[in-house]
Amino acid sequence: MAVQSTLRHSAAEEVIAAFVEKYGELIRTKLRNTSKTTRLLCTLALATSIILAGEGTRRKWKRKREERETGRKLVRTNSWLHNKDGSRTIYVPYKDGTSKVVISSTKPLTFEAHRRLFLNPPRVSGLGDGHVPAAQTKPGLNLAFLHQFLSLMSIMIPRWTSKEAGLLVSHGAFLMLRTYLSLVVARLDGEIVRDLVAGNGKAFLLGLAKWCGLGGFASYTNAMIKYLESKVSIAFRTRLTRYIHDLYLNDNLNYYKLHNLDGGVGQGADQFITQDLTQFCAAAANLYSSLGKPFVDICVFNYQLYRSLGPLALTGLLSNYFLTASILRKLSPPFGKLKAVEGRKEGDFRSLHARLIANAEEVAFYGGAEMEKTFLNREFKSLKNWMEGIYMLKIRYNILEDFILKYSWSAYGYLLSSLPVFLPAWGGLGGATEQAGAAGVKGGRERERMKDFITNKRLMLSLADAGGRMMYSIKDLSELAGYTSRVYTLISTLHRAHANAYYVRGRENELYSLSDVQGTIQKGFDGVRLENVPIVAPGLWPQGGEELLESLSLIVRRGDHLLISGPNGIGKSAIARVIAGLWPVYRGLVSRPKNNGEDGIMFLPQRPYLSIGTLRDQVIYPDGEADMREKRKNEYDLKKALEQAKLGYLPDREGGWDTRKEWKDVLSGGEKQRLAIARLLYHEPQYAFIDEGTSAVSSDVEGLLYETCKEKGITLITISTRASLKKYHTYNLVLGLGERGDEWEVQRIGTEREKMAVEKELHDLRERLAQVEQWKKRREEIEKELNKVWVGGQEEELGAPVYVEKEEDGEQQQKEHEQDQQTEAEETQDEYQEAQSRVMSDDEGDETETEEQRTGTEGSGIVV
């Protein structure tokens, strides 16, 4: 016979069993009462949902796989995807695969809305005379810092529904949770000590168990606070970096103007964008927990201590805070200004190293290591002395700060904790408990006193920690003011360059300064036109520029190839900079095609630029692989462009189109220039400026490159001093004429005037060649005269030297003299032949010259 189990279920298990039985019976009853049709429909619905869920899972898995393959391909080809809303999707390597990132550009309306914050700050902020940055404004805890910080916060948190706002709310929730846990820990600490003194072992062990459980939850809370603080810092930095990049790198060429025209950020913006921006975001994210959290803690803990110790303790605590803050505020060094200067010196030291890396080859050729070392050591010494001065100031401040916040506050806390014992009438709830327990059991009163003391001590320690962090935050705020000033200066300078907001209040504009720009740039013109445009080398704002050419006027239309020549430093490259928009048009009108690249205009600078990326990127720059596909071009077209530039061997030699190398070190000087021509052939613009673009290329290859460009229908505007390039151009703009070198002239290549000049040169060369025999006879006569000497009125001819060595030396000198004369004659003969070839090429040009060009009527041609 089976024995019945005597185990009894707990009340909770019985409730769960009853719940399951009740609702199970209800479901079975419903199923028995339903019809077959309903059951069939439910079965079909269930099967359909299972099939649809499976199909959705399959499609999701397939989409993820395709996205993974697309990401690998785009990472390999260094490309991206264009979205319909104007944003771009890029893939970056992450662990074993790729990570998808969507980058949205900042809208122009956002820049216009923020412009008033950075260029027209309120005068109450104290930011100088209303234009930013103001040199007289020192970083510090003032209204200027408040305006700057709030202006940057409008960028970092653009709206309340943004990701950054959500992170701040989550961060704040965990901070409040930690404050609550601090109160629970304080009470639990007092209870554990009370039970220990009372000898209650069971309650003591239960308190320890609660302590360990609470400690695990508190550890998780502290870790989440640090994690969310880091996430907030990265989110702030992402917002500011993308905002600055959109303002820094755009069609307005702010990245060029910031360093070469404005000068508001010193030698470069790299220090601002990398180091200063990172430190600002870290300090701003830490400010939320180092200032907001302690403030909440102070309020909560003061309320708890007010209930425990009474109003006298609260008055003492508040007076202690204000007294400590006043002392530290008065004796605190100007950390904001010190940090701002330290950041500037760090940037100067870093820029010297970057300059040495960029010009390492030139320095090595000159052997300038010692000089560069002197520059670096001098800048580092300046930085070291400044940082040592900051550390010396921090020593004195830290001594005062630690003594006040640690030891003085601890003694003051013990004094306040003793109020319920020694002054029960002023001790709040603790004093009332003390008075009520005076007639009770002595041991129980001591245990309650111990509990209250431990609880109040824990609250005092937490309050001291919160107050200490509040006081320490004064120094952190000063450093944050320095970082804020640096970042605000960068963004305000970028806004000034972007809006061309160069104006000076209270004084007149300096001639040819950025506030004196009165010219006009017209984009969309089929050609290149300059009308009364002065060519001026601009100075850094607010200084004026240096005039190179007083007024230049010309028109270049399709097929009218122009050569710009003249001595070095006269302003040939300056013309290209003015037309490209790098330099301002101070007066007159500049007209040019609208687009850069295909069906527009393209500029090839003196130094060929090779970007980071694949070999494909070097040919299609500034396009990307996605742009190349949109233009319906492929690697075959790139191969053809390289072959036309005499670089068809590059893909095979370097390992394919997806090869990544440091191309500026791999390619030679001639290959770099031919690669720039290959870019020109890939983009096929209508007009092209070539600034000494073939100086490292041989003459025969140079001719082939120019002929290929002309066959592509590219109108060439070449800046060069090579006379051999004339035969590839129609006109020649000669600079540096006149006594002062500020005059210019446009000459048609192959005209009667030029032929007459060449004929005159030929005539001079023929005369020089005819005099060669006379020069030889005269040399022989001079040698004979030198071999004679006059002694006592009688002429005696000296014989041969006695020493054989002297005779050999004389013969050697005579041979060298004859070789020099022979070389001079050969050079004259070469000049004669070159002049003849020029005349022949000019005659051929005259035969192919059209009637419209000969008569100078309207049509294609250069109009001066």
Phi, psi and omega in degrees: 000131182290142180268130181286137181292137179261004180288134180255141178277152177285168181296321180295318180296322179295322178294317180296318180296319178295322179295315180295317181294320181296308184284333174295316177296324179295318180293319179296323178294318179297319180293324180291330183273351181278156180276169179294324179298317179296318179297319180296317179296320178295321178296317177296320179296319179295316179296318179298317180296322178294318180294314180296321178296319177295318178295319177297320177296319179296316180295321178296317178295320179294318179297319178294321179294315177298321178295323178294317178294319178298319179298316179297319180294316181292324176294321180292321182267003179057050186233188183206182178237139176269130177263163184293330182275009179093351179279171180235142177251120178242157177239132180242147178298134179213116183055237181269354182231220181230160177238136183272132180228128177256123182248118178256134180283149177288134182288146178301328179296329177294318177298317180294323179291326181277347186298324181292331179289329185256336181252337180229066180288156178295145182294335180294340178287346178079019181274064172066217185267020175104349177249146187243144357279147179260125185292331184278354180275119181265140178296136179176180180276089181212186181293330177298317178297319180298316179295317181296316182294317179293326177296318177290327178295330177294338175274318184289327177236084186292333181203162184287342179266011182281168180296321181297320178296320177297319178296321179294320178296316178297317178299316179295323179297317178291327176294318177295322178296321178294324176298316178297318179296327177297321177294317180296320179296321180297315179294316181296324178298316178296321180293321180296316179295321178297314180293326178294316180292324181283346181076023179272094186293318181297314178293326179295315179294322177297321177296321177296321178296317177298320181299315180293318178296319178293327179294321177297316179294322178293324178296317177298319180297315180296320178295319179294325178297315179294320180296313180293328176297319176295320178296321178296318179298315179294321179295317177299316182294323179296314178300310184292320181296315180293323177297314180293319179297319178295328179277335185271319184246096178208185183290348179279358177060039180295330180296333176275316183294327184299323184264326189260341182239314186280301180074014182285344181246018176080223188282338181182161181265357184296319179297320180294314188286328184267291189281309184297320180294320178297314180294324178295314182295321178295318180292322180292320178293322179288334179297327182296323179268332182275345179241315181289313180297311177300326179296317178295318178300317180298317180297314183292313183292325176297322179295317179295319179289328176298320178292325184276322189249345176100176184290332180296319179295320179296319178297318178295321179295313181296317178296327178294320179298310183295321179295316179295316180298321180295316181295312182293324180294323182284323183265002181283132175293162179284077184296328180298311179295320180297319179292324179296316179292322178298319178297321178294319179291323175299319179295320178296317180294321179292321181294327177295319177294318178297322178294321178294319179295320182290332183241034184296320183294316180296319178296321180294320179297320180280347185067041186264028182297317182296319180294316178295323177297323178297315179299314182294316180295322180294318179291322179292324178296320177297317178295318181296315180298321180293317180292323176296323176297321177295319180295323178295321176294323181293329180300308181296320181291320181293325177299310179296317183295314181293319181297318182288313189281332183263303189273316180294317180293325179295315178297319179294326178293318175298322179297317180289326180292340181275355183300315180297335183277312186269331178232074185299330182292335180254013188259011176068217180295325177296320177292321178295319177296322179296318179292320180292327182274002181293329181267358183271200180288138185292319181294320178295323178294321179294322179294318178295322177297320178295317180298313181297321180295316180295318179297314179294325178296316179298318177295321178297318179296317178296321179293321177295321178296317179295317178295322177297319177294327175295318180289319177297329182293343175298316177293319178297323178295321179296318177294320177298325178297322177295315178295321180297319179297321181293312182292320179296321177298318179299309185292321179294323177293321176296319177296322180295317178291324182292322182265359185052041183270067179255106179213151181237124180269134175089001177208162183281156179288139176283145183299131178060034170264175182293341175271003182244027180276117182237002182278178184227140174247121179253120178253136183117005180274137179276078181146188177235123184226137173232129179235107177054049182259119173282136178267110187235131172278110187289153173257166179293140180303136005260024181282158177274167182264177180252125183282125177262315176230134186290315182201126181237131180223125177194162177226131175242119178252179184299135177084352180263087183286131187242133173251124178256117183231166181153172180293166180291143177078012183270342178118026180291310179292336180296328178297317178295322180293323179292316181292324180287346180092005178290319178254148183291154172263097187289325180215162172081199186228134174239122178243140184203166175298157186285316188265155169260131179102228187299131180058027179220231181229148181221145183239129175252110184286174181296316179264114179297133181260128177243120185277171172282149180133201185274174176296325177300319181296330180291327182279320188265000181305135009268015176285160171254178181297325178292321177295323179297319179293323178296329177278006180059044176239156181221189183295336177295318178294324178293319178298320179294320178295321178293321179295321178293333177268011179063037178231029183296345182275350187298311182302319180289322182289323186266353174101020175109174186285335183269010180289136178247125179212170172275087194295332180292339177263340183277317186271148176280175181297317178294322179294324178298316181291322177291329176293325175296322176294323177298321174300319179299318180289330177290314184283331179052061176284168177280327181228146182218129172266123179241107183262099182049046187278354181228027183291334180259014182251144179295160186296320182292317178292324179301316179297319179296321180296316180294320179294322178296317179297320180291325177293331177284357181082021179269124176277119188265134171237102190255136174252112184198161175253003180281122178288339181290346180277354182299325186290349178261004184232163181261324182232159180228116174267110183261122178254164176083021178276170180086172182293321181267357178076018182251014179255160183215166181204140176259120182243139174274128182285126180096014179278171179298323181297316180292323178296322177296321178296320179291321177299318178298319178296321177297319179299317178296322180292322178297317178299320179293321177294325179292337182271000182297315181297320178297322179294322179295316179297318180296325178295319179296320178297319180294322178296320178294319179297323180289338180275000180251154178219148181258123180231116177057038177080357178250140182271122176234137180267130180288141177278190180289153179299150181287316185275134182296323181298319180294322178296318178295322178296320179295317179297320180296318179297321179295319178297317179297322179295318178295322178295322179297317179294322179296319178297317179298321178294320179294320178296320178297319178297319179297317178299323179296316180294321179296317178298320177298318179296323178295321178295319180294319179294325178294321177296320178295321178296325179294325182292324182270358181289136181282162181294326181294323179288325181290322183276346178074023179285177183291151182143208180287142180151171180266125179254126181249000000 
